[in-house]
Amino acid sequence: MDAPGEKIVSIKDLKMSFGEKQVLKGIDLEIQGGQIIGYIGPNGAGKSTTVKILLGILEGYQGEVKVFGEDISAGSIEYKKRIGYVPETAELYDTLTAQEYLTFIGEIYGIDYQTVDRKAQKLMKLLGIGEAYTNRISSFSKGMKQKVLIVASLLHNPDILFFDEPLSGLDANSVMVFKEIISELAVQGKTIFYSSHIMEVVEKISDRIILIHSGQIVADGTFLQLQEKCSEGSLEDIFNQLTGFNQHKQIADEFISVLKEG
């Protein structure tokens, strides 16, 4: 594990294009250990592209990307063993049981079967779904599948975590447990990228908020710093101001008026 304050991620002039469309237009970013980063932006802003580059899923970018001080363009996969990821939409192997899926994931990360089997069962029990450990994932509810994804991302005790809408499908109690888990991980020096469209949650849990819009970082700081810069109340207000979206009231009014049509 890296000490809090140590540079974990360093990005310099990161650019990425798909065909003629430039998705990232020069991202500069440095992340220290022990930070919970709220990484937010409208759909298509470049959030997922940035994360996929850091994960080593996307290639063909321009600029410099270092993780744990190592330039990822060198092709090493060692750094990936220290990363956990919960994607916004994940395809689970539904025909497997939770036990089969989680032990498979654990063994990919180099954990022996007995150890990962024991850990996975305990973690599922703590999240309230221990009795379903040997059941097929196809029988799980959305919330149960989300819990399996969360367990899978944490099994190998990674140093960086990328969570994309991790609360999707979770009940209120599980949300509270998950928020507490994130806080404890940060205290241990873990680095957490938290991406969500639920601004209230990002506002409350983040040590630092990075807002990306049209492939560029347009805000970076604590919630209080962003408030001072924008003279706005909530993170949602700040988000709307910086991304130029102010039509929500008008669209809602027009939507309601259509509902009332005969």
N, C-alpha and C positions, 0 to 999 in steps of 0.2 A: 504493500500500500504506500502511496505517496503522501508526504507530509502536507498538511494544510498550508496553502500559500505557494506551494511549488507549481511551476508552470506545467500544466497538463496538456493543453491544446494551444497551438500557435498557428494562426492562419494569416497569410500575407497576400493581398491582392488576388484573392480567389475569384476566378471567372469561369463560367460554364455556359456553353451554348448547346442547344438541341436544334440542329439544322441552322436556320437563320435567326432563330429566336434566342436571344441572350437572356438566360435565366438568372445568373449571378454576375454582377457588374463591378466586382472589386471589393470583396469582403475582407476586412482586417479585424482580427479577433484574437484575444489572448484570455485563456481561462485558467484559473488557479484551482488547486485541490480544495475540497470542502465547501464548494459553492453550489447552491441550487440556482440554476439558470432558467428563468422563464424565457423560452425562445418562441416568440409569437409573431404573427403576421397574417394577412389575408391569404386565402387559397391562391396558389400560383406565385406567391411572393419569393419562393426559393428556400423555404425552411427544410422541406424534405430532401431537396437536392443537396443542401449543405450536410445534413446528417448522413445521407447515403455515401457522400464522398468520404466523410470521416470514418464510416464503417468499412470503407474499401469496396463497396458495392458498385459505385460509379467511378469510371475512369474517364480520361479525355479532358480533364480540367486544366486550366492555366493557373499559375501561382504556386505558392508553397504551403503545404499542409504538414504540420508536425504533431504527432501524438506521443506523449511521454518522451519528448525530445527527439523522436525518430521521424525522419522524412518518410511518409507512407508510400511515396512513389517508388521507393526502393523495392517494394514488393514483399516485404516481410509479413508473415501472418501472426507472428508472436504477439504483437500488440492487441490483436483481435481477441485473444484469450482473456484479456483484461476488460472487455467491454460487454455490457448487457444491453438488450434492446427489446422494447415492446412497441412494435409498429402499430399504426392506426388501424389498419386492416391486415389481419394475419390469417394465412391458410394453415390451419392445424390439420394433422393427419387424423381425420375423424374416425377412421376404422381402427385406430390404436386405442388402447386403454390409456388413462392418464399415467399409470405406472410405466407402460411401454414407452410412451412419448417422452416422459421426463428422464427416465434412465438413459434413453437414447441420446437426448440432448446433453446430459451430464457426461456420458462417455465420450462424446465429441470433444468436450472440453478437457478430457483427460482424467476425469474422476472415475475411480473403480466402481464397479456395479453395486457392491454391497453398501458403499458409502453414499452414493447418490440415491439409491433406493431408500435408505434410512432417512436421509435429509429431505427428499421429496415428500415422503409420507408425512413427516413431522410438519413441514411447511404447509401442506394442504390441510392438515388437521387444524393448524393455527388459523388458517383462513376460513375455517368452517365447512370444508368440503372433504374431510378425511375419509368419510364413509364411501365416497365415490372413487377412491384411488384406483380400484381395479375395474371400474366401469368404462365402457367405450365413450370416447369424447363426443361421438355423434349424439349421445343421449343427454349431453350437458346443455344447460341454459346459457344465454349469452354471458351472464355474469360469471358463471362457473368457468367458461372457456377463458374469460379475461383473467381470472385468478390463476389458471394453469399457465397462461402466458407470463404473468408476473413472476410466478415461481420459477419458470424456465429461464427467465432473464437474470435471476438472482442466485441460482443454484451454485455457480462457480465463484460467488463472492467477488464480483468484478469491481474495478476501480472507477470506471466511468459507466454511467447509465443513461440511456436515451429512452425517454418515455414519451410516446405520442398518443395523446388522449387516453391515458392509462385508466381513468375512472369509468370508462364506457361500460355500462351495464352493471356497475357495482351498487349494492345497497348502501344506505346511509352509514351503517356501522362499519362496513368494510372500507368505505371512503375514509372514515376517521382513523382506522387502523393503518391504512396505506399512507396517509399523510404523516402519521407518527413514524412509520418505518423510514420514509424519506428523510425526515428530520434527523433520526438516529444515524442513518448512513452518512449524512453530511458531517455530523459531529465526528464520525470516524475518519473523515478526510476524503470520502468519496465525492466524485464530481457528478452532478445530476443535471442533464438537459431535460427540461420539462416543457413539452409543447402541448398547448390546448387552446380551444376557442372559448373555454369557460374562464372569463377574465377574473372573476371573483377569487377563484382558486389560485390562479397564477399570482395575483396581487398579494395573497396572504402567505404563500409558501416560499416565494422567491427571495433570495438574497440580492439578486441582480436580474434585471429584465432587459432583454435585447429584442427590439422590434425591427423586423426586416420587412421592407416594402419595395416592390419592383426590383428585387435583386440587390438591394443596398440596405445597410444598417442605417435606420433613421433615428433611433434612440437607443441608449445604452446606459444603464445606471440603476440605482435602487428606486423603489416605487416613489419615495419622497423626493428624490432628485428629479424624476420624470414629472412629478406633480408641480414642482417649482418651475421647471422649464416650460411647462405647457399651461400653467395656471388653470388646471382642470381638477375635478374631484376624484372620480374613480378611474381605474385603469381602462375601463371600457370607453370613458370619455376621451382619455388621452389617445387611445388606439384610434378612435374615430377621427380625432383632430389630425393626427399625424398621417393617417392613410387617406384622408379627404372624404371619408364616407359619412354623409350627414343626411341621408335620405330615408333612414329607417322609419321615421314618423310618417312621412309622406306615403311611403310604400305600404305601411301597415294600414293607414287610413283608406287608401285606394283598395286594398285587399278586402277590408271590411265592407266597403261600399259595394263591391262585386258580389259578396255573399248575400247582401240584402236585395239584390236585383230579383225581379219576378221571373 
